Amino acid sequence: MTRLDYLLRLLVIGVFAGIGLLLTVAVSAVLLLSTGMSLEEIITMSQSGMEGLSTGTMRILLAAQHLCVFILPGLLFGFIFYRSAIWKGLDLSKWPSFMLVFFGIVFLMAAYPLVNLSFLLNESFPLPSWASEFENQAAETLKAILDMDTPAVFIINLVLIAILPGIGEELLFRGIIQKNISGLLKNPIAAIWISAFIFSAIHMQFEGFLPRMVLGATLGYLYYWTKNLWVPIIAHAFNNGIQVILVYSMGMDVSEFEEQGSDQLKWWMIVFSVGIMYLAYTAITKRKNSNLE
C-alpha cells in the first residue's frame, strides 16, 4: 500500500470515531430524557459532570461510549477495508499461546515503576483550574461506578472497565491507528508513541496523561513484537481487571493507585523493572513465531 492509502485509512477511522462520539451523545441524551430529565438539565450536567445520576445509568452511558466510539468504528473499518478477511486484517485471527500472553502481562506489570516515575513527572506540570475540575468530576464518576455491593455488580464492572476497554481501545489505537501510522511514516517506533499520545489524550485526564501514555506505549510494543492484537487486548483487560478486583475485595481507592506507587518508588525499582521487561521482551520475541494455539 502507498502512504496515501494509509493516510486515507487514518482519516476514515477518525471520521468513524467522530460519528461514534456523536452517536454516543445522542444515545445518552435519549436515555437521560427517558429518565425524566429535561434538555436543559442534560446540558447543565454535561458541563458539571454526572453527579446525581444513578450508578446504573452511569454504567450504561459508559458502555455506550465503549461500543459507539471504539468497538463499532473498529469493526466497521475492518469490514470495509478487509471484508471477509476482517479478523486476519485486524490481527485477531489466531489465538496466542498461553506463554506469549503470560510474558505479555509480565512485561506490562514490570513497567509499573516506569509508569509511577512518569506520574511524578506529570505532577511537576501545574494544571489550570478547569482541568483540575474536570479531573475531580472524572474521579467522582469512577468512584461511584466502582461502588460494588454485590457479586453481580462486580462482574458487570469487570466487563465494563476491563473487557470492553481492552477490546475496543486496543482495536482502535493499536490494531488500526498504530498500524496505519506505522505504514504512513515507515517508522513503527514513532507510530507506537504517537498512538500512545492519542490514546492518553482522548481520555481527557490530565493528571494521569504521561502514565497513561507510557502504558499505551507498553501495549503498543506488545502488539509490534507479537503482530497479534489479542496479546495487548488481554494485557490491557488484565491491567484494568486487577484494579477492579482490588477495589472489590480490599476496598482500595483506584484513584490513589498511581499516587501511592509513586510515593513508594525507589531507584532500584526502576533498575529491576527494566531488567524484568528485558527478560519478558526476550521471551516474547522467541515465542512470537511459534505455533499459536
C-alpha positions in Angstrom: 0.0 0.0 0.0 1.1 3.6 -0.6 1.3 6.3 2.1 -1.8 7.8 0.7 -3.7 4.6 1.4 -2.6 4.6 5.0 -3.5 8.3 5.3 -6.9 7.6 3.9 -7.5 4.8 6.4 -6.5 7.0 9.3 -8.9 9.7 8.1 -11.7 7.1 7.7 -11.2 5.7 11.3 -11.1 9.3 12.6 -14.5 10.0 10.9 -15.9 6.8 12.2 -14.8 7.6 15.8 -16.2 11.1 15.5 -19.6 9.7 14.3 -19.4 7.2 17.1 -18.9 10.1 19.6 -22.0 11.9 18.2 -23.9 8.7 18.4 -22.9 8.3 22.0 -24.2 11.8 22.7 -27.5 11.0 21.0 -27.9 7.7 22.8 -27.0 9.3 26.1 -29.5 12.2 25.5 -32.3 9.7 24.7 -31.5 7.7 27.8 -31.5 10.7 30.1 -34.6 12.1 28.6 -36.3 8.8 29.3 -35.4 9.1 33.0 -37.4 12.4 33.1 -34.6 14.8 32.8 -35.2 18.0 30.8 -32.9 19.0 27.9 -31.7 22.0 30.0 -30.8 19.7 32.8 -28.8 17.4 30.4 -26.9 20.4 29.0 -26.1 21.5 32.6 -25.0 18.0 33.6 -22.7 17.8 30.5 -20.8 20.8 31.9 -20.8 19.9 35.6 -20.3 16.1 35.5 -22.6 13.2 36.1 -23.2 13.8 39.8 -26.8 13.0 40.6 -27.2 10.1 38.1 -27.7 6.6 39.4 -24.7 4.3 39.1 -26.7 2.1 36.8 -27.3 5.0 34.4 -23.6 5.9 34.5 -22.6 2.3 33.6 -25.0 2.3 30.7 -23.6 5.6 29.4 -20.0 4.2 29.7 -20.9 1.0 27.9 -22.5 3.1 25.1 -19.3 5.1 24.8 -17.1 1.9 24.5 -19.4 0.4 21.9 -20.0 3.6 19.8 -16.6 5.3 19.9 -14.2 2.3 19.9 -15.7 -1.2 19.1 -18.2 -0.4 16.4 -16.0 2.0 14.4 -13.2 -0.5 14.6 -15.3 -3.3 13.3 -16.9 -1.1 10.6 -13.4 -0.2 9.5 -12.4 -3.9 9.4 -15.5 -4.8 7.3 -14.8 -2.0 4.8 -11.1 -2.5 4.3 -10.6 -6.2 5.0 -14.1 -7.6 4.1 -14.1 -11.4 4.5 -10.5 -11.3 5.9 -11.5 -8.9 8.7 -10.1 -11.0 11.5 -6.8 -11.6 9.8 -6.6 -7.9 8.7 -7.1 -6.8 12.3 -4.6 -9.4 13.6 -7.3 -11.3 15.5 -7.5 -14.5 13.5 -5.1 -16.5 15.7 -5.3 -17.1 19.4 -1.8 -16.6 21.1 -0.2 -19.3 23.1 -0.6 -19.1 26.9 3.1 -18.4 27.4 3.0 -15.5 24.9 0.1 -13.9 26.8 1.8 -14.6 30.1 5.0 -12.9 29.2 3.0 -10.0 27.7 1.3 -9.5 31.1 4.7 -9.8 32.9 6.1 -7.1 30.6 3.2 -4.8 31.3 3.3 -5.3 35.1 7.1 -4.9 35.1 6.5 -1.4 33.5 4.6 -0.2 36.6 7.6 1.5 38.2 8.2 3.4 35.0 4.6 4.4 34.9 4.9 5.7 38.5 8.0 7.6 37.5 6.1 9.2 34.7 3.4 10.1 37.3 5.9 12.0 39.3 7.0 13.9 36.2 3.4 14.6 35.4 2.9 16.1 38.8 5.5 18.7 38.1 3.2 20.3 35.5 0.6 22.6 37.1 -2.9 22.2 35.8 -5.3 25.1 35.1 -8.4 25.3 37.3 -10.7 23.9 34.6 -8.5 20.8 34.1 -8.5 20.2 37.9 -12.3 20.5 38.0 -12.5 18.0 35.1 -10.2 15.6 37.0 -12.4 15.9 40.1 -15.6 15.1 38.1 -13.9 12.1 36.4 -12.7 10.8 39.8 -16.1 11.1 41.4 -17.8 9.3 38.5 -15.2 6.5 38.6 -15.7 6.2 42.4 -19.4 5.9 42.0 -19.2 3.3 39.3 -16.7 1.3 41.4 -19.0 1.1 44.3 -19.7 -2.6 44.2 -22.0 -4.1 46.8 -22.9 -7.4 45.1 -21.1 -10.0 43.0 -23.3 -9.2 40.1 -22.2 -5.6 40.0 -18.6 -6.8 40.3 -19.0 -8.9 37.2 -20.7 -6.0 35.4 -17.7 -3.8 36.3 -15.2 -6.3 35.1 -16.9 -6.3 31.7 -17.4 -2.6 31.6 -13.9 -1.5 32.9 -11.7 -4.4 31.9 -13.1 -6.4 28.9 -14.8 -3.7 26.8 -11.9 -1.2 27.1 -9.4 -3.9 26.4 -11.1 -4.9 23.2 -12.3 -1.5 22.0 -9.3 0.6 22.8 -6.7 -1.9 21.6 -8.7 -2.4 18.4 -8.8 1.3 17.7 -5.4 2.6 18.9 -3.1 -0.4 18.3 -4.9 -2.5 15.7 -5.9 0.4 13.4 -4.2 3.7 14.4 -0.8 2.4 15.3 -0.7 0.0 12.4 -1.6 2.7 9.8 0.6 5.4 11.3 3.5 2.9 11.1 2.7 2.3 7.4 2.4 6.1 6.8 5.6 7.1 8.5 7.5 3.8 7.8 8.6 4.1 11.4 7.0 1.6 13.8 8.6 3.1 17.0 7.3 6.6 16.2 3.9 5.0 15.5 3.8 3.4 18.9 4.4 6.6 20.7 2.2 8.8 18.6 -0.7 6.3 19.1 0.1 6.2 22.8 -0.1 10.0 22.9 -3.5 9.9 21.1 -4.6 7.1 23.4 -3.8 9.2 26.5 -5.2 12.5 25.1 -8.6 11.1 24.2 -9.2 10.1 27.9 -9.0 13.8 28.8 -7.5 13.0 32.3 -4.5 15.4 32.6 -3.2 14.3 36.0 -2.5 10.8 34.5 -1.6 11.9 31.0 2.0 10.7 31.0 1.4 7.4 32.9 -1.4 6.5 30.5 0.8 7.3 27.6 3.6 5.0 28.9 1.0 2.3 29.4 -0.2 2.8 25.9 3.3 2.6 24.5 3.9 -0.6 26.5 0.8 -2.1 24.9 2.0 -0.8 21.6 5.3 -2.6 21.9 3.5 -5.8 22.7 1.5 -5.5 19.5 4.5 -4.6 17.4 6.5 -7.5 18.7 3.8 -10.2 18.5 1.8 -9.0 15.5 -1.2 -10.4 17.4 -3.8 -7.9 18.7 -5.0 -10.5 21.3 -1.8 -10.0 23.4 -2.3 -6.3 24.2 -6.1 -6.8 24.5 -5.6 -9.4 27.2 -2.8 -7.5 28.9 -5.0 -4.3 28.9 -8.0 -6.2 30.3 -5.8 -7.8 32.9 -4.4 -4.4 34.0 -7.8 -2.9 34.4 -9.4 -6.1 35.9 -6.8 -6.3 38.6 -7.7 -2.8 39.8 -11.4 -3.7 39.8 -10.7 -6.9 41.8 -8.6 -4.9 44.4 -11.3 -2.4 44.8 -14.0 -5.1 45.3 -12.0 -7.4 47.5 -9.9 -5.0 49.6 -11.8 -1.7 49.3 -8.8 0.1 47.7 -9.3 3.5 46.1 -8.4 3.2 42.4 -7.8 6.9 42.2 -4.8 6.6 44.6 -3.0 3.6 42.9 -0.6 5.7 40.9 0.0 8.2 43.7 0.7 5.5 46.3 3.0 3.7 43.9 4.9 6.9 43.2 5.3 7.6 46.9 7.0 4.2 47.4 9.1 4.4 44.3 12.9 3.7 44.8 15.7 3.9 42.3 16.4 0.2 42.5 12.8 -0.5 41.4 13.5 1.2 38.1 16.6 -1.0 37.5 14.6 -4.1 38.5 11.8 -3.0 36.3 14.0 -2.6 33.2 15.6 -5.9 33.8 12.3 -7.8 34.1 11.0 -6.0 31.0 14.1 -7.1 29.0 13.7 -10.7 30.1 10.0 -10.6 29.2 10.8 -9.0 25.8 13.4 -11.7 25.1 10.8 -14.4 25.9 8.2 -12.7 23.8 10.4 -12.4 20.7 11.4 -16.0 21.0 7.8 -17.2 21.0 6.1 -14.9 18.6 6.8 -17.1 15.6 5.9 -20.3 17.5 2.8 -22.3 16.7 -0.3 -20.5 18.1 -3.0 -22.3 19.9 
